[in-house]
C-alpha cells in the first residue's frame, strides 16, 4: 500500500506540525492524557512484539558481536551525553532530569523505520531494538537514578515497575500472539506502523501542549539541548561503531539505534513517577528531534548507499 507507506514515512512532518499546533492551540491535543498515554505506548510495544517474534530473541544470542555496539552505546554514550548537555545548557532541574531520563531509554521502533529508509541493516536494527528494550527494565531505572538522583528525587522502583508493564509485557504478549496466531498478525501488521506514528504524534503534542508556557520560556536552550543529544548520538555512535565493527552498514545501523530513543516510554515514565510534569517535556521534544535528525541522516545515507532496488 504505497499511500499508507508514504503517510507513515512522513512521520517527522506530522510531529513538527502537531507540536507547532500544540503550542498555539493546546486543547487540540491535551485531551490525549492520563491513561491514554500508557495504553497507547502499550499498543505500540505490542505491535513491536508481533513484528519481531521469538526468532529475533534467539538471533540476539547468535549475533552478539553485531548487536553489542548499538546496545552498549545506547546505555553508555547516550546517558553521559544527556547528563553533560543538561549541565552545559544550564537547564532547570526538571528539564535536566527529563533529558537524562530520555537519554537512558532504549531504542524506539522509529529507529527501524529510519534504518529501512537509510538502506541500513533493518534486521540488525530490529534485533538491537529488541535487546535494548528488554534491558531497559533494569538499565533505564538504574541509570536515571544514578545520574539524576542527586539532583531530583528519582523513584527507581516505580520506574522499574512501569517499564515492565508498558514495555516488556506487551512485547512478550505480541511475540506470543505472532507464534499462536500468525495469520491474524499478518493482517494487522501493515497498519501497525501508521498506528504507532499517530500515537507518538498524539503523545508528544499532548505533553508539549500541556507544558506550553514552560516550553516557550525555556525556548531555544531546551530544544537545542535535545537536538544536540540526538545529533551527538548519531555522530558519536557512528564513529565508535565504525571503529568497533568495521562494517559500514552495521555502523550506520548502530548509529541510528543509538541516536533514537523510545521517547514515548520517557513520557510515560516521567508522568507516572515524577511529581513535576515538566520532567516529561524533554521526552516529548525528543520525539520530534530524533525523527528530524534521523530523517536527515537517512536521506544522506540513502544517497550514498550501494546502488540496488529501492526499498
C-alpha positions as a LaTeX table, in Angstrom:
\begin{tabular}{lrrr}
\hline
Residue & $x$ (\AA) & $y$ (\AA) & $z$ (\AA) \\
\hline
Unk1 & 0.00 & 0.00 & 0.00 \\
Unk2 & 2.12 & 2.91 & $-1.30$ \\
Unk3 & $-0.14$ & 5.64 & 0.12 \\
Unk4 & $-0.08$ & 4.09 & 3.60 \\
Unk5 & 3.71 & 3.77 & 3.46 \\
Unk6 & 4.11 & 7.38 & 2.28 \\
Unk7 & 1.93 & 8.70 & 5.11 \\
Unk8 & 3.83 & 6.61 & 7.65 \\
Unk9 & 7.27 & 7.63 & 6.38 \\
Unk10 & 6.33 & 11.31 & 6.71 \\
Unk11 & 6.12 & 10.98 & 10.50 \\
Unk12 & 8.72 & 13.74 & 11.20 \\
Unk13 & 6.46 & 16.17 & 9.31 \\
Unk14 & 3.39 & 15.14 & 11.34 \\
Unk15 & 5.38 & 15.54 & 14.57 \\
Unk16 & 6.55 & 19.01 & 13.63 \\
Unk17 & 3.08 & 20.14 & 12.55 \\
Unk18 & 1.33 & 18.71 & 15.62 \\
Unk19 & 3.93 & 20.08 & 18.04 \\
Unk20 & 3.66 & 23.53 & 16.48 \\
Unk21 & $-0.12$ & 23.38 & 16.62 \\
Unk22 & 0.05 & 22.29 & 20.28 \\
Unk23 & 1.92 & 25.48 & 21.16 \\
Unk24 & $-0.81$ & 27.57 & 19.52 \\
Unk25 & $-3.90$ & 25.51 & 20.40 \\
Unk26 & $-3.01$ & 23.12 & 23.26 \\
Unk27 & $-6.62$ & 21.97 & 23.64 \\
Unk28 & $-6.38$ & 20.18 & 20.29 \\
Unk29 & $-4.09$ & 17.59 & 21.87 \\
Unk30 & $-4.20$ & 17.80 & 25.66 \\
Unk31 & $-7.29$ & 15.56 & 25.72 \\
Unk32 & $-4.90$ & 12.70 & 24.96 \\
Unk33 & $-3.64$ & 12.34 & 28.52 \\
Unk34 & $-3.94$ & 10.26 & 31.67 \\
Unk35 & $-4.28$ & 6.51 & 31.00 \\
Unk36 & $-4.48$ & 7.04 & 27.23 \\
Unk37 & $-0.71$ & 7.64 & 27.03 \\
Unk38 & 0.48 & 4.37 & 28.65 \\
Unk39 & $-2.27$ & 2.47 & 26.81 \\
Unk40 & $-1.11$ & 3.96 & 23.50 \\
Unk41 & 2.52 & 3.09 & 24.21 \\
Unk42 & 1.49 & $-0.43$ & 25.23 \\
Unk43 & $-0.24$ & $-0.89$ & 21.87 \\
Unk44 & 2.94 & 0.23 & 20.06 \\
Unk45 & 5.07 & $-2.21$ & 22.04 \\
Unk46 & 2.52 & $-4.98$ & 21.42 \\
Unk47 & 2.83 & $-4.42$ & 17.67 \\
Unk48 & 6.61 & $-4.46$ & 18.01 \\
Unk49 & 6.37 & $-7.86$ & 19.68 \\
Unk50 & 4.21 & $-9.11$ & 16.81 \\
Unk51 & 6.80 & $-7.80$ & 14.35 \\
Unk52 & 9.90 & $-9.35$ & 15.91 \\
Unk53 & 8.63 & $-12.68$ & 17.25 \\
Unk54 & 10.70 & $-15.16$ & 19.23 \\
Unk55 & 13.11 & $-15.80$ & 16.36 \\
Unk56 & 14.56 & $-12.30$ & 16.87 \\
Unk57 & 15.06 & $-13.04$ & 20.55 \\
Unk58 & 17.10 & $-16.11$ & 19.57 \\
Unk59 & 19.02 & $-14.06$ & 17.00 \\
Unk60 & 20.30 & $-11.80$ & 19.79 \\
Unk61 & 22.25 & $-14.75$ & 21.16 \\
Unk62 & 23.57 & $-15.80$ & 17.76 \\
Unk63 & 24.65 & $-12.33$ & 16.60 \\
Unk64 & 26.10 & $-10.90$ & 19.79 \\
Unk65 & 29.10 & $-9.31$ & 18.06 \\
Unk66 & 26.91 & $-7.23$ & 15.71 \\
Unk67 & 24.25 & $-6.38$ & 18.28 \\
Unk68 & 26.56 & $-5.37$ & 21.13 \\
Unk69 & 27.84 & $-1.99$ & 19.81 \\
Unk70 & 24.40 & $-0.43$ & 19.38 \\
Unk71 & 23.10 & $-1.71$ & 22.71 \\
Unk72 & 26.26 & $-0.89$ & 24.69 \\
Unk73 & 26.48 & 2.65 & 23.32 \\
Unk74 & 22.76 & 3.14 & 23.95 \\
Unk75 & 23.34 & 2.74 & 27.68 \\
Unk76 & 26.75 & 4.43 & 28.00 \\
Unk77 & 27.20 & 7.17 & 25.41 \\
Unk78 & 23.63 & 8.50 & 25.48 \\
Unk79 & 23.22 & 8.77 & 29.28 \\
Unk80 & 26.57 & 10.56 & 29.52 \\
Unk81 & 25.52 & 12.91 & 26.73 \\
Unk82 & 22.22 & 13.61 & 28.50 \\
Unk83 & 23.99 & 14.40 & 31.76 \\
Unk84 & 26.62 & 16.61 & 30.07 \\
Unk85 & 24.15 & 18.58 & 27.94 \\
Unk86 & 21.83 & 19.26 & 30.86 \\
Unk87 & 24.77 & 20.83 & 32.67 \\
Unk88 & 26.21 & 22.60 & 29.59 \\
Unk89 & 22.89 & 24.30 & 28.76 \\
Unk90 & 22.15 & 25.06 & 32.43 \\
Unk91 & 18.67 & 23.54 & 32.12 \\
Unk92 & 16.24 & 23.86 & 35.04 \\
Unk93 & 16.24 & 20.74 & 37.22 \\
Unk94 & 13.01 & 19.19 & 35.84 \\
Unk95 & 14.20 & 19.60 & 32.24 \\
Unk96 & 17.70 & 18.31 & 33.09 \\
Unk97 & 16.19 & 15.24 & 34.79 \\
Unk98 & 13.88 & 14.70 & 31.82 \\
Unk99 & 16.81 & 14.92 & 29.40 \\
Unk100 & 18.71 & 12.31 & 31.42 \\
Unk101 & 15.61 & 10.10 & 31.56 \\
Unk102 & 15.06 & 10.04 & 27.80 \\
Unk103 & 18.79 & 9.51 & 27.20 \\
Unk104 & 18.54 & 6.37 & 29.37 \\
Unk105 & 15.59 & 4.97 & 27.40 \\
Unk106 & 16.03 & 2.11 & 24.90 \\
Unk107 & 15.87 & 2.44 & 21.15 \\
Unk108 & 12.42 & 3.09 & 19.74 \\
Unk109 & 10.58 & 1.44 & 16.87 \\
Unk110 & 11.11 & 4.62 & 14.82 \\
Unk111 & 14.77 & 3.58 & 14.52 \\
Unk112 & 13.66 & 0.56 & 12.49 \\
Unk113 & 11.81 & 2.84 & 10.06 \\
Unk114 & 14.86 & 5.09 & 9.70 \\
Unk115 & 17.10 & 2.04 & 9.16 \\
Unk116 & 14.78 & 0.98 & 6.33 \\
Unk117 & 14.85 & 4.44 & 4.73 \\
Unk118 & 18.65 & 4.71 & 5.11 \\
Unk119 & 19.26 & 1.33 & 3.44 \\
Unk120 & 20.88 & 0.14 & 6.66 \\
Unk121 & 20.51 & $-3.38$ & 8.12 \\
Unk122 & 16.84 & $-3.48$ & 9.15 \\
Unk123 & 17.05 & $-6.97$ & 10.68 \\
Unk124 & 20.01 & $-5.87$ & 12.80 \\
Unk125 & 18.14 & $-2.69$ & 13.79 \\
Unk126 & 15.13 & $-4.71$ & 14.95 \\
Unk127 & 17.41 & $-7.05$ & 16.90 \\
Unk128 & 19.20 & $-4.12$ & 18.58 \\
Unk129 & 15.87 & $-2.51$ & 19.46 \\
Unk130 & 14.63 & $-5.78$ & 20.94 \\
Unk131 & 17.78 & $-6.24$ & 23.02 \\
Unk132 & 17.86 & $-2.67$ & 24.35 \\
Unk133 & 14.13 & $-2.83$ & 25.10 \\
Unk134 & 14.50 & $-6.00$ & 27.17 \\
Unk135 & 17.47 & $-4.50$ & 29.02 \\
Unk136 & 15.51 & $-1.30$ & 29.69 \\
Unk137 & 13.67 & $-2.92$ & 32.58 \\
Unk138 & 16.91 & $-2.68$ & 34.58 \\
Unk139 & 19.08 & $-0.14$ & 32.77 \\
Unk140 & 16.64 & 2.76 & 32.40 \\
Unk141 & 15.65 & 3.00 & 36.11 \\
Unk142 & 19.19 & 2.29 & 37.35 \\
Unk143 & 20.94 & 4.81 & 35.09 \\
Unk144 & 18.34 & 7.51 & 35.68 \\
Unk145 & 18.65 & 7.10 & 39.45 \\
Unk146 & 22.46 & 7.10 & 39.21 \\
Unk147 & 22.79 & 10.19 & 37.03 \\
Unk148 & 19.85 & 12.31 & 38.20 \\
Unk149 & 19.25 & 11.03 & 41.72 \\
Unk150 & 21.45 & 13.64 & 43.35 \\
Unk151 & 19.52 & 16.47 & 41.65 \\
Unk152 & 15.90 & 15.37 & 41.88 \\
Unk153 & 14.04 & 12.55 & 43.61 \\
Unk154 & 14.10 & 9.54 & 41.26 \\
Unk155 & 11.65 & 6.73 & 42.16 \\
Unk156 & 13.71 & 3.83 & 40.79 \\
Unk157 & 11.20 & 1.21 & 41.96 \\
Unk158 & 8.32 & 2.90 & 40.15 \\
Unk159 & 10.39 & 3.30 & 37.00 \\
Unk160 & 11.23 & $-0.41$ & 37.12 \\
Unk161 & 7.61 & $-1.50$ & 37.56 \\
Unk162 & 6.28 & 0.79 & 34.84 \\
Unk163 & 8.98 & $-0.31$ & 32.38 \\
Unk164 & 7.90 & $-3.92$ & 32.89 \\
Unk165 & 4.22 & $-3.02$ & 32.44 \\
Unk166 & 4.44 & $-0.82$ & 29.35 \\
Unk167 & 7.40 & $-2.40$ & 27.56 \\
Unk168 & 8.32 & $-5.96$ & 28.48 \\
Unk169 & 4.84 & $-7.42$ & 28.99 \\
Unk170 & 3.37 & $-6.01$ & 25.72 \\
Unk171 & 6.42 & $-7.09$ & 23.69 \\
Unk172 & 6.27 & $-10.64$ & 25.05 \\
Unk173 & 2.49 & $-10.72$ & 24.54 \\
Unk174 & 2.95 & $-9.61$ & 20.92 \\
Unk175 & 5.55 & $-12.31$ & 20.31 \\
Unk176 & 3.16 & $-14.91$ & 21.76 \\
Unk177 & 0.36 & $-13.68$ & 19.51 \\
Unk178 & 2.61 & $-13.95$ & 16.47 \\
Unk179 & 3.57 & $-17.51$ & 17.43 \\
Unk180 & $-0.02$ & $-18.64$ & 18.09 \\
Unk181 & $-1.94$ & $-16.61$ & 15.50 \\
Unk182 & 0.46 & $-15.76$ & 12.64 \\
Unk183 & $-2.33$ & $-15.28$ & 10.09 \\
Unk184 & $-4.22$ & $-12.73$ & 12.17 \\
Unk185 & $-0.99$ & $-10.86$ & 12.99 \\
Unk186 & 0.00 & $-10.68$ & 9.31 \\
Unk187 & $-3.32$ & $-8.92$ & 8.57 \\
Unk188 & $-2.85$ & $-6.40$ & 11.40 \\
Unk189 & 0.83 & $-5.57$ & 10.90 \\
Unk190 & 0.52 & $-3.49$ & 7.67 \\
Unk191 & $-1.35$ & $-0.76$ & 9.57 \\
Unk192 & 0.68 & $-1.07$ & 12.79 \\
Unk193 & 3.40 & 1.46 & 11.75 \\
Unk194 & 0.76 & 4.10 & 10.97 \\
Unk195 & $-0.92$ & 3.49 & 14.34 \\
Unk196 & 2.47 & 3.85 & 16.03 \\
Unk197 & 3.15 & 7.14 & 14.22 \\
Unk198 & $-0.28$ & 8.55 & 15.13 \\
Unk199 & 0.15 & 7.55 & 18.77 \\
Unk200 & 3.61 & 9.08 & 19.14 \\
Unk201 & 2.37 & 12.29 & 17.48 \\
Unk202 & $-0.51$ & 12.50 & 19.97 \\
Unk203 & 1.73 & 11.76 & 22.97 \\
Unk204 & 4.34 & 14.37 & 22.01 \\
Unk205 & 1.81 & 17.08 & 21.12 \\
Unk206 & $-0.20$ & 16.43 & 24.29 \\
Unk207 & 2.82 & 16.86 & 26.56 \\
Unk208 & 4.11 & 19.91 & 24.69 \\
Unk209 & 0.65 & 21.49 & 24.77 \\
Unk210 & 0.29 & 20.76 & 28.49 \\
Unk211 & 3.62 & 22.49 & 29.23 \\
Unk212 & 3.20 & 25.24 & 26.64 \\
Unk213 & 4.30 & 28.15 & 28.85 \\
Unk214 & 7.38 & 26.35 & 30.16 \\
Unk215 & 8.40 & 25.20 & 26.67 \\
Unk216 & 8.14 & 28.75 & 25.36 \\
Unk217 & 10.05 & 30.10 & 28.37 \\
Unk218 & 12.86 & 27.53 & 28.04 \\
Unk219 & 12.76 & 28.04 & 24.30 \\
Unk220 & 15.98 & 27.63 & 22.40 \\
Unk221 & 18.04 & 26.21 & 25.26 \\
Unk222 & 15.86 & 23.16 & 25.78 \\
Unk223 & 15.27 & 22.49 & 22.08 \\
Unk224 & 18.97 & 22.88 & 21.28 \\
Unk225 & 19.94 & 20.55 & 24.15 \\
Unk226 & 17.59 & 17.84 & 22.89 \\
Unk227 & 18.78 & 18.36 & 19.30 \\
Unk228 & 22.41 & 18.02 & 20.41 \\
Unk229 & 21.56 & 14.85 & 22.33 \\
Unk230 & 20.28 & 13.08 & 19.22 \\
Unk231 & 22.74 & 14.59 & 16.74 \\
Unk232 & 25.56 & 13.65 & 19.11 \\
Unk233 & 24.17 & 10.14 & 19.39 \\
Unk234 & 24.21 & 9.73 & 15.62 \\
Unk235 & 27.67 & 11.22 & 15.04 \\
Unk236 & 29.48 & 9.67 & 18.01 \\
Unk237 & 27.54 & 6.42 & 17.70 \\
Unk238 & 28.60 & 6.08 & 14.07 \\
Unk239 & 32.23 & 6.93 & 14.79 \\
Unk240 & 32.61 & 4.48 & 17.68 \\
Unk241 & 30.66 & 1.71 & 15.93 \\
Unk242 & 32.71 & 2.14 & 12.74 \\
Unk243 & 35.89 & 1.60 & 14.73 \\
Unk244 & 34.29 & $-1.24$ & 16.70 \\
Unk245 & 32.72 & $-3.39$ & 13.97 \\
Unk246 & 34.46 & $-2.10$ & 10.85 \\
Unk247 & 31.48 & $-2.68$ & 8.54 \\
Unk248 & 29.85 & 0.47 & 7.16 \\
Unk249 & 26.26 & $-0.80$ & 7.11 \\
Unk250 & 26.49 & $-2.16$ & 10.65 \\
Unk251 & 27.99 & 1.14 & 11.85 \\
Unk252 & 25.15 & 3.12 & 10.29 \\
Unk253 & 22.61 & 0.80 & 11.86 \\
Unk254 & 24.22 & 1.18 & 15.28 \\
Unk255 & 24.29 & 4.98 & 14.91 \\
Unk256 & 20.56 & 5.02 & 14.14 \\
Unk257 & 19.82 & 2.82 & 17.13 \\
Unk258 & 22.00 & 4.92 & 19.47 \\
Unk259 & 20.66 & 8.27 & 18.29 \\
Unk260 & 16.95 & 7.44 & 18.52 \\
Unk261 & 15.21 & 6.73 & 21.82 \\
Unk262 & 11.82 & 5.39 & 22.86 \\
Unk263 & 10.56 & 8.89 & 23.69 \\
Unk264 & 7.06 & 7.62 & 24.36 \\
Unk265 & 8.45 & 5.47 & 27.17 \\
Unk266 & 10.22 & 8.54 & 28.55 \\
Unk267 & 6.93 & 10.43 & 28.65 \\
Unk268 & 5.09 & 7.59 & 30.40 \\
Unk269 & 7.83 & 7.06 & 32.99 \\
Unk270 & 8.08 & 10.79 & 33.68 \\
Unk271 & 4.34 & 11.31 & 34.05 \\
Unk272 & 3.79 & 8.28 & 36.27 \\
Unk273 & 6.83 & 8.65 & 38.53 \\
Unk274 & 7.77 & 12.33 & 38.87 \\
Unk275 & 5.71 & 14.93 & 40.71 \\
Unk276 & 6.78 & 17.75 & 38.41 \\
Unk277 & 5.03 & 17.43 & 35.00 \\
Unk278 & 7.88 & 19.31 & 33.31 \\
Unk279 & 10.10 & 16.22 & 33.50 \\
Unk280 & 8.08 & 14.73 & 30.61 \\
Unk281 & 8.65 & 17.66 & 28.23 \\
Unk282 & 12.21 & 16.76 & 27.06 \\
Unk283 & 10.90 & 13.32 & 26.04 \\
Unk284 & 8.09 & 14.92 & 24.03 \\
Unk285 & 10.53 & 17.24 & 22.26 \\
Unk286 & 12.84 & 14.27 & 21.78 \\
Unk287 & 10.18 & 12.51 & 19.70 \\
Unk288 & 10.34 & 15.42 & 17.26 \\
Unk289 & 14.10 & 15.97 & 17.28 \\
Unk290 & 15.23 & 12.37 & 16.84 \\
Unk291 & 12.79 & 11.96 & 13.96 \\
Unk292 & 14.14 & 15.06 & 12.22 \\
Unk293 & 17.79 & 14.10 & 12.79 \\
Unk294 & 17.08 & 10.51 & 11.77 \\
Unk295 & 15.32 & 11.58 & 8.58 \\
Unk296 & 18.25 & 13.82 & 7.58 \\
Unk297 & 20.73 & 11.02 & 8.26 \\
Unk298 & 18.56 & 8.59 & 6.30 \\
Unk299 & 18.48 & 10.93 & 3.29 \\
Unk300 & 22.28 & 11.31 & 3.34 \\
Unk301 & 22.98 & 7.62 & 3.81 \\
Unk302 & 20.38 & 6.55 & 1.29 \\
Unk303 & 22.07 & 8.73 & $-1.31$ \\
Unk304 & 25.48 & 7.19 & $-0.53$ \\
Unk305 & 24.31 & 3.57 & $-0.11$ \\
Unk306 & 25.35 & 0.92 & $-2.64$ \\
Unk307 & 23.04 & 1.00 & $-5.61$ \\
Unk308 & 20.25 & $-1.52$ & $-5.68$ \\
Unk309 & 16.48 & $-1.77$ & $-5.76$ \\
Unk310 & 14.81 & 0.86 & $-3.62$ \\
Unk311 & 13.09 & $-0.47$ & $-0.53$ \\
\hline
\end{tabular}
